[in-house]
Amino acid sequence: MAERAGTGYVLDTNTWRGCLSWAERLGVSEEKLLGLTRDAVGFAHDIRAQWATRVNPIVVNGVVGPAGDGYDAAHAPDADRAELMHAPQIRVLAESGVDMISAITMTNSAEAMGIARAVTNEGLSSVISFTVETDGRLPSGETLADAIRATDAATDRAPLYFMVNCAHPEHFQDVLAEDQDWRWRIGGVRANASRKSHAELDQATTLDDGNPQEFGELHATLARLLPNLRVVGGCCGTDHRHVECVSHRLHGKLAA
């Protein structure tokens, strides 16, 4: 799709559950979990090598997920604790040769601050992606504006840009309509196909893939609200159909 659309590509590593806090719950040792992170980066590099002559640039993006539940901020670590908890995986990502590191599905600003600091310590650039509930607020109760401003203030604007993921476009579209400076810090969106809340998705027994065509149309609206939008993709319930419709709406050509 990126080749057809003439765009670059952000190639994520499959490492969202790589924080060492997950080792025991996943039934592996900490050393094994870090080894899986290292292997995932190698796998991404192999994919990039296969496509390098057809898509440029391809950015290998080291993915870091929350230390706890991606839908619940009740037990999220503070910034200092988060920096320590995420540092081992971030160090392995950096040593393995990622181009940047993204914290995906952040439920609160404190953990985002800690991750951004840990990434800076490794000499790499970070991207912070917050998730929001159906009211446009983070699971922590923070507004998107407050979370972005707080993270920027605590890290000397370390993140390259911010993103929103794991929420339907209509969950945060109205929030973005506010004409304020923080909107310029949002550079990416990876939305859900489903309009369901996080609680409803947590209990769902079937995949809700929504309407791919509508999904693409909603991204045209988001693009008008986000002047610095540069990365689009999908999250829960999406597949190549949704991304194709987004690309068609934003790039004016089919990307299948």
C-alpha positions in Angstrom: 0.0 0.0 0.0 2.8 2.4 0.9 4.5 1.7 -2.5 1.3 2.4 -4.4 0.6 5.6 -2.4 4.2 6.8 -2.7 4.7 7.2 1.0 7.2 6.0 3.6 6.3 3.3 6.1 6.6 3.0 9.9 7.5 -0.7 10.6 6.7 -1.5 14.2 8.4 -4.2 16.2 6.1 -6.8 17.8 7.2 -5.8 21.3 4.1 -4.1 22.9 4.2 -6.6 25.8 7.9 -6.4 26.3 8.1 -4.5 29.6 9.7 -6.8 32.2 6.6 -6.3 34.4 4.9 -8.8 32.0 7.6 -11.5 32.2 6.0 -13.5 35.0 2.5 -13.1 33.7 3.6 -14.3 30.3 5.4 -17.3 31.9 8.9 -16.4 30.6 12.0 -15.2 32.3 13.1 -11.6 32.0 16.1 -12.6 29.9 13.8 -14.5 27.5 11.5 -11.5 27.2 14.4 -9.2 26.4 15.6 -11.8 23.9 12.2 -11.7 22.2 12.5 -7.9 21.9 15.9 -8.4 20.3 14.6 -11.0 17.9 11.6 -8.8 16.9 14.0 -6.0 15.9 16.0 -8.4 13.8 12.8 -9.6 12.1 11.8 -6.0 11.3 15.2 -5.3 9.8 14.8 -8.4 7.6 11.4 -7.1 6.3 12.9 -3.6 5.7 15.7 -5.1 3.6 13.2 -6.9 1.4 11.3 -3.7 0.6 14.0 -1.0 0.8 14.2 -0.6 -3.0 10.4 -0.2 -3.3 9.4 1.9 -0.3 11.5 4.8 1.1 11.9 5.5 3.9 11.0 2.5 6.1 11.5 3.5 9.7 12.0 0.6 12.2 10.0 1.7 15.2 10.6 0.1 18.5 7.3 -0.4 20.2 6.9 -0.1 24.0 3.5 -0.8 25.6 2.2 0.0 29.1 3.6 -1.7 32.1 0.0 -2.6 33.1 -3.4 -2.7 31.6 -3.7 -0.7 28.4 -7.3 0.1 29.2 -6.9 0.9 32.9 -4.7 3.6 34.5 -5.5 2.7 38.1 -2.2 1.0 38.8 0.0 2.9 36.4 3.5 3.8 37.7 4.6 7.3 38.3 7.2 8.9 36.0 10.3 7.9 37.9 9.1 4.3 38.4 8.1 4.1 34.8 11.5 5.2 33.6 13.1 2.4 35.6 10.6 -0.2 34.6 10.8 0.5 30.9 14.6 1.2 30.7 15.7 -2.5 30.1 13.5 -3.0 27.1 14.3 0.4 25.7 18.0 -0.2 26.0 17.7 -3.5 24.1 15.7 -1.8 21.4 18.3 0.9 21.1 21.2 -1.6 21.0 19.4 -3.7 18.4 19.2 -0.8 16.0 15.7 0.7 15.9 15.4 4.2 14.4 13.0 5.5 17.0 10.8 4.3 19.9 7.1 4.7 20.3 5.1 4.3 23.5 1.7 2.9 22.3 -1.6 3.0 24.1 -0.5 5.1 27.0 -3.3 5.5 29.6 -1.7 8.4 31.5 0.9 11.1 31.2 3.2 10.0 34.1 4.1 6.7 32.4 4.6 8.5 29.1 7.0 11.0 30.8 9.1 8.1 32.2 9.3 6.3 28.8 10.2 9.5 27.0 13.1 10.1 29.5 14.3 6.6 29.2 14.4 6.9 25.4 16.3 10.2 25.5 18.8 8.5 27.8 19.5 6.0 25.0 20.0 8.9 22.5 16.9 8.1 20.4 13.7 10.0 19.6 10.4 9.0 21.1 6.8 9.2 20.0 4.0 9.1 22.6 0.6 7.7 21.7 -2.2 8.1 24.1 -5.5 6.2 24.1 -8.8 7.8 25.1 -12.2 6.7 26.2 -15.5 7.5 24.4 -15.5 11.0 26.1 -12.1 11.9 24.5 -10.3 11.7 27.9 -7.5 9.3 28.8 -8.4 6.4 31.1 -6.6 8.4 33.8 -9.3 11.1 33.4 -6.8 13.6 31.9 -7.8 15.5 28.9 -5.7 14.9 25.8 -4.5 18.5 25.9 -3.4 18.3 29.5 -1.6 15.0 28.9 0.3 16.4 25.9 1.2 19.6 27.7 2.3 17.8 30.9 4.5 15.4 29.0 6.1 18.2 27.0 6.7 20.2 30.1 8.3 17.3 32.1 10.6 16.2 29.2 11.6 19.5 27.6 9.4 18.6 24.6 11.4 15.3 24.1 8.8 13.5 22.0 9.0 14.0 18.2 5.3 14.1 18.1 2.2 12.6 19.8 -0.4 10.2 18.5 -3.8 8.9 19.4 -4.5 5.1 19.2 -7.0 2.5 20.2 -10.1 4.7 20.0 -12.6 5.3 17.3 -12.2 8.7 15.4 -15.5 9.9 16.8 -14.3 9.4 20.3 -11.8 12.2 20.0 -12.8 14.2 16.9 -14.7 16.8 18.8 -11.7 17.3 21.2 -9.5 18.0 18.2 -11.9 20.7 16.9 -10.7 23.0 19.7 -8.4 25.5 18.0 -5.5 25.3 20.4 -1.7 25.0 20.1 -1.5 21.4 21.4 -3.2 20.0 18.3 0.0 20.9 16.4 1.9 18.3 18.5 -0.2 15.4 17.2 1.5 13.7 14.3 -0.2 10.4 14.1 -3.5 8.5 14.5 -4.0 4.7 14.7 -7.8 4.4 15.4 -10.1 1.6 16.2 -12.7 0.3 13.7 -15.2 -0.1 16.5 -17.2 2.6 18.3 -17.3 0.4 21.4 -15.7 1.6 24.7 -12.7 0.0 26.1 -14.8 -1.8 28.6 -17.1 -3.2 25.9 -14.1 -4.3 23.8 -12.6 -6.0 26.8 -15.8 -8.2 27.1 -16.3 -8.7 23.4 -16.3 -12.2 22.1 -16.4 -11.3 18.4 -14.3 -8.8 16.4 -16.1 -5.6 15.5 -14.5 -4.4 12.2 -16.9 -1.5 11.7 -17.2 0.1 8.3 -13.9 0.4 6.4 -15.3 3.0 3.9 -16.6 5.2 6.7 -13.3 4.7 8.5 -11.5 6.3 5.6 -13.9 9.1 5.4 -13.5 9.9 9.1 -9.7 10.2 8.5 -10.3 12.9 5.9 -11.9 14.9 8.7 -9.1 14.2 11.1 -6.6 15.3 8.5 -8.3 18.7 8.3 -8.2 19.0 12.1 -4.5 17.9 12.5 -2.2 20.1 10.4 0.9 18.0 11.3 -0.7 14.6 10.7 2.1 12.4 9.2 1.4 8.8 10.3 -1.9 6.8 9.9 -2.7 3.2 10.5 -5.1 1.1 12.4 -5.7 -0.5 15.8 -8.4 -2.8 17.2 -10.7 -4.3 14.5 -8.8 -2.9 11.5 -7.0 -4.7 8.7 -5.8 -3.9 5.2 -9.2 -2.8 4.1 -9.4 0.0 6.6 -5.9 1.2 5.8 -6.6 1.1 2.1 -9.7 3.3 2.5 -7.7 5.8 4.6 -4.9 5.9 2.0 -7.5 6.4 -0.8 -9.1 9.3 1.1 -5.8 11.0 2.0 -3.7 10.3 -1.0 -6.3 10.2 -3.8 -5.4 6.8 -5.1 -6.1 3.1 -4.3 -3.4 1.5 -2.2 -4.4 -2.2 -2.4 
